[in-house]
Amino acid sequence: MSDWSKKFYIAGVQHHQLNQVINELEEGDELTLVVEPDNKYDPNAIRIEADGTMCGYVPKKFSSEVAGLLEIGRDLECIITKLDPNAKPWEQCEVELRPYADTEEADLEELLESEEEEEV
């Protein structure tokens, strides 16, 4: 499952500080994922940061899957794939989440299959 990835625009940027750091960022930069289990809106919330600055979140429709991967110790990279400071705030920063190259393919497949079974 080395081709597993999720590509999306960072959610909630209009409520956070992406606008304060957007001019310092470039396509290809890596952002940091921070699990937020005490988030009152989504117990699977994952914050996205740039050098400690809160930019927004992984969209809720992906947060459960991504939180599960992080919870079992899977290292995911969050790479900026599209950056447009002049776009609408919610379309300014697109990122792609994917496993680091050394992530074991079989382990990732097993986790994703078990999560799908739990959702049924």
Secondary structure by P-SEA (a helix, b strand, c coil): ccccccccccccccccccccccccccccbbbbbbbbccccccccbbbbbccccccccccccaaaaaaaaaaabbbbbbbbccccccccccccbbbbbbccccccaaaaaaaaaaaaaaac
